[in-house]
Amino acid sequence: MRLICALVVVCVSIAYADEASLLRGLDTDDPRALAQAVGAIERAPATVDLADVLFAAGRACEDRLYDPARALALYDRIVRELPDSRVAVAAGRRIEKLTAMRAYAHEAAELAQLRANADTLRADDVIRRGDALTRAAWPGASDATLWLADWLCRTKRFADAQARYAQLFDREPLALRNAAGCAIEAHDWPLAEQLARRLPTGDEIERAVREDLFRSAAQGRRRDRLLTLSWLALALSIAGMLASLGDAMWRGGFRVPKWQPPIEVMFLAPVAAVIVLASFTAHRAIAPAVTRISVLGIALAWVSGAALDLLRSRGRAVRVRAVLHIVACILGVLAIGYIAMTRDGLLDMLSETVQFGPGA
């Protein structure tokens, strides 16, 4: 009996792994690779857990391959072979919509063409053509509105996107979720939480989506506060170092610092140059952040060294001032580090690396 149970567990684990790998195959921006991933799903044997993968493949065919006939076949397979799955009802609705759109070939072709070419067209043309499709009397009007809202959000036209999402709240389940995600993208945390509260909580997946949106909004709000504090810390650090240099220049008679770099810069500059070059070689995504941190660190070290050299030349005490300089330099470097990582979108990359390892 134990052997049978173990075999069942192994078989289920293998099946789940296969379905998970099939689902990961859809996560690509390459149309050829996406088509191959859909083909692998089409050839997979039907299991209860495969229904979600089939539905995701159908949506990929609609939204990214612009192949409604292929999507229709995938949805039909769910309804015929897996009628008890949780996505069977949603697949049936997609079948009804795609079947109804056969009589509107012109509008469907226009929407498919607009989706495929949106990034190469002028924004005004995309909006004009998209709005025309949303106002037309055809079954794909809701899909056109949702796509246009997503495109507007992706191109940072957040207010226009929210206006399109609002048109769909009563009839398109994805509209509320996408609108909440768009509000997070726009850093409008109160709106994101307000929209997330309106999401349904009927099953575990819906509750997980809702909680994830709340978690993202809370994390975004914390990051915004830290970013504001980082800018303040950076300003205080620079102002403090310049004030220290000004004091060293003016007290006891005006004196200009020597033009040659202080010993601190002579030591730091080669090290920083090596680190910057290594960052461009190892991972170009982090190179701009490393460059900003290195440049500011060298600049602060230069000002600090120049001020301390002037103080020494006048016979003034430098121990306390040197400690304050170190604190200001550390504060400035940490602040520009956080600002650079936020600006370049590296915080999420770092979080994933810490959570899942460098191979994530």
Summary of the structure (lengths in Angstrom):
residues: 360
radius of gyration: 28.7
end to end distance: 38.7
largest distance: 94.3
contacts: 1066
relative contact order: 0.05
helix: 79%
strand: 0%
